[in-house]
Each structure stands twice: as structure tokens, then as C-alpha cells.
Amino acid sequence: MCFALLAGAFLMAGCDSAPGTEDVFQQPPVVGGLVVTPDIVAATPGAETQVEILVSFTATDANDDLDQVFVTVQASASGGAPLGQEILPATRGRQEARVLVTLPAGTAGSFPVVVTASDARGSVGNKLVGRLDVTGSSAPPEIVDIDMPDTAQRPTAGQPPVTIPIVATVTDPDGRANIARVEVVVNGSVTLLLCDDGDRGTCNAGFGSSGDETAGDGRYTLTIALAAENAAGPNSFTFKAVDRTGLESAPVTRILEVQ
């Protein structure tokens, strides 16, 4: 709060906080000292899992008008429906929140645990971010089938390229949602992704759409183009699936003979 004093010929300004400082009554609450227990949990393979975690932290406020604390286990770093959330009255000092976390079948990976606090004016302070690591089964994904031709004929000069869809059918003991990616290494050097996106996105930058028919059916597709200028001869395609915990399938290699 500032006021003006008129003394003789001088106009003087007086404030109840020093220049460049924030009024203590306008400062938002501060949270710190985040501890998540346990910070690693195991999901039940192929089924929904519920686990309770204990989230502890400290909360302070310069003018003692703490109101609420928000504890959220996010589904991903970009947001979305939370896996678990608690809103509780804030108290000064250290406090704890028990959060029931629901993990859909196939959930695995690392998920943000976010804590913020608000005061009576509705001001929200800093954000604390911890991690909850979810592990699935110890079994990796499996490539059960590769659908691609053994031979392909190049178009004649002046004709458009021939498109060749390549489809890998992949399963995972923790469900399809646990499959992080399916990739193929062509001739030992170029790595490309196969996608289960219903042809709605661009799987590989600068490579066009995937050509996938149905999103989420476990059939991962890559569509390649064979042009007249491509060299004749054998080309190796080595496929691999990786789950969200880093487990890898056994590699599967197929040969495409270009004629």
C-alpha cells in the first residue's frame, strides 16, 4: 500500500514494501520436500491395478492463509485424465496425502506426481513434480507375424513407384497399451517405425503416412515405395518391438528380393 506526502515544495512517495520487493500479503504459498512412497509399483499383467501411494511434502505461506493442496498422479507429462488425485485442506508444515492410483491394464512407465497449493485468495504457488514408476510383467512383447512379400517387381522407367505395405502383428503380456514402439532396421542401417495409428498421423518424419488400416488393433504398418531407380537384389528387414519398460522382443528378419 502506497501513499503520498506533501511537505513544502517536495512530493514524497512512501510504500509499505521496498522497491522491487513483493508485498508479503500477495505472495502465493510454497510447497517443497516432496517424497513419494512407494515410488515404484508393479502392475498386474493384463488387468486393471489399484495401488495406494503416500505423498508427503511441506507447505508454507508468508501470510498464513493456506487453503488447499492438490496432489495429482498424471497419466502423462502432457496431462490427460489423472491416474489418481487428492484435494485436501492445507496445513502449515509437513503433511501427507494418501492417493489411490488406478492403473489401466497394460500401464507401464514413469508418471508425474504433481503437488501444488493454493491460498485463501486463490493464488497457486510453485509446482513440485515427483515420479511414480510402474513396472509390468517381466515378459517382453512378441512379434507373432510379419506380413510382407518375399519379392517385388520394380516399375518400368517413367511409371509411378509401387507401394508395399509391411504389417507386423505384435502382442504384449501386459496388453497392447504397453507396447512403446515397433521398428524395423532396413539393410542394417536405416531405422523406421511401424505404426498402429489408423493412418491418421505421420509415423516417420518425411516418409508419408503409415498406411495402417485400423488403429489400436495390434497390427503395426509401414508402407514403403519401390521406384524404378531402386537397385535390384536382396534387402533385409529386421523387426523389433519394445515395451514401455524397455523390454524388447526377439528380432525377426525377413528378406525382400527386388527384381
N, C-alpha and C positions, 0 to 999 in steps of 0.2 A: 504494500500500500504506500503510495507516494503523496506528498503534499507540498504546497508552495509557501515560502516565507518571503514577505516583502519588507526589507529592512533598509530604510533610507532610499538610496538610489540603486540598491542591489537586489536582484531577484535571485533567490537561492532555492534549489531543489533539494528536498530531503526524502529518503526512502528507508523502509524498514529492512531492506536487504541490500547488500553491497552490489555495486555494478558488476554485471557478469555472473552473478550467482543466482540460483533458483530459490524462490520462496519455498521455505520448508513445508508450508501447507499445500503446495502444489506438486510436491514430489510423489511419484507413484510408489507402490510397495516393491520390495526387493526379495526375491527368493534365491536360495543357494544351498550348497551342501547336499546335492541330490544323491540318494542311494537307492538302487532298485534291487530287491531281494525276492526270489532268485532272479538273476539276470540271464539265465539260460534255462529253458524248459523244453521238454520233449513232447511233441505232438503224437497222438495216437494215429498210427498209419491208416489211411483210408477212412477216417471218421472225424466228426467234429470233436474238439477237445476244449474243455474249460479248465482254466487254472487261475489261482488267486496269487497275486503278487503284492508285496508290501513296498510302498514307495514312501521314503522319508526325506525330509527337507527342512530348511529353516525359512521363516517368513518374518520380515521386519518392515516397519513403516515409520517414517520420520515423525508423523503427527498422530500415530496410534489410531488410525481409523481403518485398519484391516477389515475386509469384508468376507471375501470368498477365495478359495483356492480351487483351481481347475487342474485335474490330473487326467491326461488322455494318452492311451496307447493307440497310436495311429496305424492305419493299415499300410501306409507307405509314406515316404518322405513328402510326397506331393499332396497328402491329405486323403480325402475319401471317408467313407463310414468308419468310425473308430472300432478297433477290436475290443476296447474297454474304456470306461470313463467314470470318474467320480468328481462330484462338485460338493465341497464341504466348507463349513464355516472356518475362516482363517483365525488362527491364534498366534500371538507373538511367540517367537522362539521355535524350537524344533517340534514338528508334528508328523503324523503318519497317516497314510491313506491306504486302505485295502481295496484293490481293484480287481474285479472279476473280469478276466480276459477270455473271450470266446474266439477260438481258432477254427475257421472252417477247414473241412477235410483238404489235405494237401498243402496246408500252410507251412511254410518254412522260410527261414531267412532272418534278417535283422530288422527290427521295427522300432521307431522312435517312441520314447516315453517322455511326454512334454508336460512341464509344470509351469503354471503362471498364477499370479494372484491379482486380485482387484481390491480397491478400497471403497469407502462409502460414497465417494464421488463418481465411481465407475471407471476410474483410471486403472489401466492394466500395466503392470510393470514389466520387468525383463522376463525372458523365456529360458527355462532350463530344459536341456534335452539330454536324456539318457538313452540306453538301448536295451531292448529285450530280444535275445537271440532265441529263435525257435528251431529246433532240430527235428527232422522227420525220422524215418527208419534208416537203418544202416545200409539198405539196399539201393543201388543206383538205378536210373532209368534203363529201359531196354528198347532197342530198335528191333521191332518184330518183323518188319517188311520194308523192302525198298522196291518201289515201282518205277522202273525206268527201262528204256530199250537197251539191248546189247549192241545194236548197230544203228547208225543214222546216215542217211544219204544227203550230201551237200546239195544245195540248189545249184542250178547252172548259172553261169555269169549273167548278170542283169536281172535275175529273179530275186524276190524278197527273201530274207532269212527264214529258215524253218524253225518254228518254236517247238521246244521239247520240254514237257512238264516232268519234273522229278519229284516223287512223293515218298516221304519216309513216315511210316506208322510207328509211333512211339508210345510206350506206356511207362508208368511210374508207380511203385507200390504205395506212394503217398497221394496218388491222384494226379490228373493232368495239370492241375494248378501248380504243382511242384516242379514242373519242367521249366527251367530257365531259358534254355535255347537249344536249338538243333542246328548243327552246322556241317558243312562239307568242305573238305580241302581238295581242290582240283589240281591234279598233276603235282601234288606235293608243295604247292606254293601259294595259291590263291584260296583264301577262306571266304565262304559265302554262307549266309543264313538261309534256312528253310523256315517258312512261317505258316502258322495256323491262324491266319487273320481274316479269312473270308475275302481275300483280295481287296481289303479296304485301305491298306497302307502301303508304304514303300519299305520293303524288307531290307534291301541293300541300297544304300545311297547311290544314285546314278545308275541303277540297274533295272529300274521299272518296277512294276507290281509283281507280287509273288505268283499270281495265278491260282491261289488257293480257292477251293470251291466253298468250303463250309468252315466258319470259324469255330474253334474250340472242340473239334471232333478228334483230335489226336493225330490227324494226318497233316504233316508239315510239307509245304510245297515250295519248290524253286523252279521257275521257268527260265530256261536258257534259250538263246538264239544261235542257230548254226548258219553261218553265211558262206557264200561261195568261196571267199578267200581264206576260210579256215583250212588249216593243214589236215591232210588225211592221216589216219593212223590211230593208235590206241590212246585213250585218255582215262586216267584213273580218278575215281571219285571216292573219297574216304569220309564216311559219315560218323558223327558222334553226337550224343545227347548229353546235356549237363543239367543237373537239378539245382535247386536254389541253395543247397548246402555245399555245392561244388563236386558232388559225386558224378562220375562220368560213366556212360555206357561203354560196353565193349565196342571198339570201332568195327565198322562194316565197310568193306571196299568192293566197289563194282567198277567194271571196265566198259567204256563206251567206245566202240570202234567207228571212227568217222571214215566214210567212204567217198 
